[in-house]
Amino acid sequence: MTDTIGFCQETRPDNCGFVLFGATGDLAGKKILPALFGLCQKKLAPHNFYILLIARTALTRPELESRLTGLLARAGLSAEGDCLADFLGRVEYLRADYTSVDFYRGLAARLDELDAKHGVSKKRLFYLAIPPAAFGTVTDGIRDAGLLADPGDCTCWSRLIIEKPYGASLERACAVDAGLKQGADESQIYRIDHFTGKETVQNVLALRSANSVFDETWNSRCIDHVQITVFEALGLEGRTGFFENLGLARDMMSHLLQLAAITAMDLPASFRDTDFKAEKLRFFGSIPARERAAAAACAVRAQYEGYRREPGVAAGSAAETFIAFRFFVDNDRWRGVPFYVRAGKKTGAKRTKISLVYKKPEHGVFHGTDIGYPNVFTFNIHPEEDMTFSLIAKHPGPKLCFVPRTMRLGYREHAEEAAAPTDYERLLIEAMAGDQTLFLSVFEMQFMWEFLSPLLAAWQADPGGGSLYTYPEGSDGPAQAAALIEKDGRAWL
Ligand SMILES: NC(=O)c1ccc[n+]([C@@H]2O[C@H](COP(=O)([O-])OP(=O)(O)OC[C@H]3O[C@@H](n4cnc5c(N)ncnc54)[C@H](OP(=O)(O)O)[C@@H]3O)[C@@H](O)[C@H]2O)c1
């Protein structure tokens, strides 16, 4: 039973075992293991809890411990003393041979031992931090070894967490999903998009639900357009192979669509996962094939100028590092309001933000005068975490003179707010608690590919050709991205 105290208390998840496949990988080292340590440090991990790390690499216990302390230090976590000892006391390592039946038999026996040692009763979270091509083999192996509990059995459970990008095309994503479903029930599959785990993304919905003063005006009557920007100052960060195969559109589209949905979907009847997902589904359903085709037709893709000189990048690589596009939502709330979206690497300062730009006043004292857009509501999601609302006020002085002002509300003002769970910590807590609200349904995964496929098809018809633009490192992308919004008489903020 999940143990919750009061409305605002943190959920302390069920006692369980956490099994991490691909434990030597980039994602495990940068995100998952620091998050597991963070949960232990913040006392948010279950009371009875163990972590079994699995990979094909042979590691002795001292090598494992030195790896763990090194990666925690690189993640900026003060890993020492009792906290580190407690964490290491929960961690064990198992070398894998994913194609061998004996490996899965050995895994089953090891999990039984760990359950007994840590007081856990067959409640297990399996995190597949391995390449998607290996998902099917691993899920088949754990199912055949009897490690996937019957979803109807309330005395034990098994859950699988899988990572985006869910294949490299709609067909391959569906094949990966079909492979997973051979072993697991949909209710046991937790598809991660770590943006939904961000505090500041959840705040978008919290603010909309609790303050009708904003949400009541978020519709085509008051809003001129919406902008979403996800920029990174960094380049490939050692993930050249991954990036060369996929490109930025496949890597980022799930994040971009989640931000759009959380900003613009109708408010759910409750925050239960079924209500939340039903509203998201309705929102995505309001972007029909003709709107997706129109978004693809105007989409801009580009590469930063030094990309092809990066180590490991092919001389004529057509992998995009920047995308921008515009789409419309065909529902009563948003009909006619353009959503402009852009994302890029090496695009100057890192920033993720969502802005709702209100219409200009058409009547009264400003009639006939273009004063720009006086009201813009912005959620700064990362790394800045605040909300701003710009407006126009009277300038102090004898004349009636107007001046732009900005109201700012910092998201974390107090020390204890800084210690709130990180995105991966939040998602791990929710998965351990069996709450799928923040995870993606199969429909969302499919919709992402339906949105992406026309873009990719258009680009495939012209690989590396005139439609792949370039932009200087540190800039806001190519001139064509600016033209995309400027031809509508607007500008990126
Ligand atoms: N890295 C990120 O920032 C990031 C972000 C979002 C999503 N993802 C997704 O998360 C998953 C893991 O990403 P990653 O960057 O950590 O990947 P990775 O470093 O390429 O691989 C993770 C680990 O998987 C094992 N592995 C490699 N090939 C395998 C195979 N064919 N079969 C089984 N195991 C194999 C390797 O460990 P051993 O050889 O020791 O077994 C490797 O250390 C992928 O699905 C990726 O798309 C990653």
The ligand as a Tripos MOL2 file, in Angstrom:
@<TRIPOS>MOLECULE
LIG
   48    52     1     0     0
SMALL
NO_CHARGES

@<TRIPOS>ATOM
      1 N1         21.5630    9.3380  -22.7470 N.am      1 LIG1
      2 C1         20.5290   10.1810  -22.7290 C.2       1 LIG1
      3 O1         20.6690   11.3790  -22.3810 O.2       1 LIG1
      4 C2         19.1540    9.7050  -23.1290 C.ar      1 LIG1
      5 C3         18.1050   10.6410  -23.1260 C.ar      1 LIG1
      6 C4         16.8230   10.2050  -23.4300 C.ar      1 LIG1
      7 C5         16.5960    8.8880  -23.7500 C.ar      1 LIG1
      8 N2         17.6390    8.0030  -23.7820 N.ar      1 LIG1
      9 C6         17.3190    6.5810  -24.0780 C.3       1 LIG1
     10 O2         17.6790    5.8080  -22.9430 O.3       1 LIG1
     11 C7         18.1980    4.5390  -23.3260 C.3       1 LIG1
     12 C8         19.6120    4.4210  -22.8030 C.3       1 LIG1
     13 O3         20.3650    5.4970  -23.3160 O.3       1 LIG1
     14 P1         21.9380    5.6110  -23.1400 P.3       1 LIG1
     15 O4         22.3370    6.8940  -23.7560 O.co2     1 LIG1
     16 O5         22.3270    5.3280  -21.7500 O.co2     1 LIG1
     17 O6         22.4070    4.4350  -24.0710 O.3       1 LIG1
     18 P2         23.8400    3.7910  -24.2010 P.3       1 LIG1
     19 O7         24.8160    4.4860  -23.2920 O.co2     1 LIG1
     20 O8         24.1280    3.6940  -25.6490 O.co2     1 LIG1
     21 O9         23.5400    2.3070  -23.7100 O.3       1 LIG1
     22 C9         23.2220    1.9840  -22.3750 C.3       1 LIG1
     23 C10        23.8380    0.6770  -22.0100 C.3       1 LIG1
     24 O10        23.1560   -0.3540  -22.6960 O.3       1 LIG1
     25 C11        24.0480   -1.4170  -22.9410 C.3       1 LIG1
     26 N3         23.8810   -1.8230  -24.3170 N.ar      1 LIG1
     27 C12        24.4070   -1.2640  -25.4340 C.ar      1 LIG1
     28 N4         23.9840   -1.9210  -26.5200 N.ar      1 LIG1
     29 C13        23.1930   -2.9040  -26.0880 C.ar      1 LIG1
     30 C14        22.4740   -3.9440  -26.7290 C.ar      1 LIG1
     31 N5         22.4710   -4.1010  -28.0450 N.pl3     1 LIG1
     32 N6         21.7590   -4.8030  -25.9680 N.ar      1 LIG1
     33 C15        21.7250   -4.6530  -24.6280 C.ar      1 LIG1
     34 N7         22.4160   -3.7190  -23.9570 N.ar      1 LIG1
     35 C16        23.1280   -2.8460  -24.6960 C.ar      1 LIG1
     36 C17        25.4590   -0.9090  -22.6480 C.3       1 LIG1
     37 O11        25.9160   -1.4990  -21.4400 O.3       1 LIG1
     38 P3         26.7190   -2.8840  -21.4010 P.3       1 LIG1
     39 O12        27.4320   -3.0410  -22.7010 O.co2     1 LIG1
     40 O13        27.6200   -2.7330  -20.2110 O.co2     1 LIG1
     41 O14        25.6240   -3.8830  -21.2050 O.co2     1 LIG1
     42 C18        25.2880    0.5610  -22.4290 C.3       1 LIG1
     43 O15        26.1370    1.0510  -21.4230 O.3       1 LIG1
     44 C19        18.0900    4.4960  -24.8290 C.3       1 LIG1
     45 O16        16.8810    3.8840  -25.1570 O.3       1 LIG1
     46 C20        18.0770    5.9810  -25.2370 C.3       1 LIG1
     47 O17        17.4080    6.1830  -26.4470 O.3       1 LIG1
     48 C21        18.9000    8.3870  -23.4680 C.ar      1 LIG1
@<TRIPOS>BOND
     1     1     2 1
     2     2     3 2
     3     2     4 1
     4     4     5 ar
     5     4    48 ar
     6     5     6 ar
     7     6     7 ar
     8     7     8 ar
     9     8     9 1
    10     8    48 ar
    11     9    10 1
    12     9    46 1
    13    10    11 1
    14    11    12 1
    15    11    44 1
    16    12    13 1
    17    13    14 1
    18    14    15 2
    19    14    16 1
    20    14    17 1
    21    17    18 1
    22    18    19 2
    23    18    20 1
    24    18    21 1
    25    21    22 1
    26    22    23 1
    27    23    24 1
    28    23    42 1
    29    24    25 1
    30    25    26 1
    31    25    36 1
    32    26    27 ar
    33    26    35 ar
    34    27    28 ar
    35    28    29 ar
    36    29    30 ar
    37    29    35 ar
    38    30    31 1
    39    30    32 ar
    40    32    33 ar
    41    33    34 ar
    42    34    35 ar
    43    36    37 1
    44    36    42 1
    45    37    38 1
    46    38    39 2
    47    38    40 1
    48    38    41 1
    49    42    43 1
    50    44    45 1
    51    44    46 1
    52    46    47 1
@<TRIPOS>SUBSTRUCTURE
     1 LIG1         1 GROUP 0 **** ****
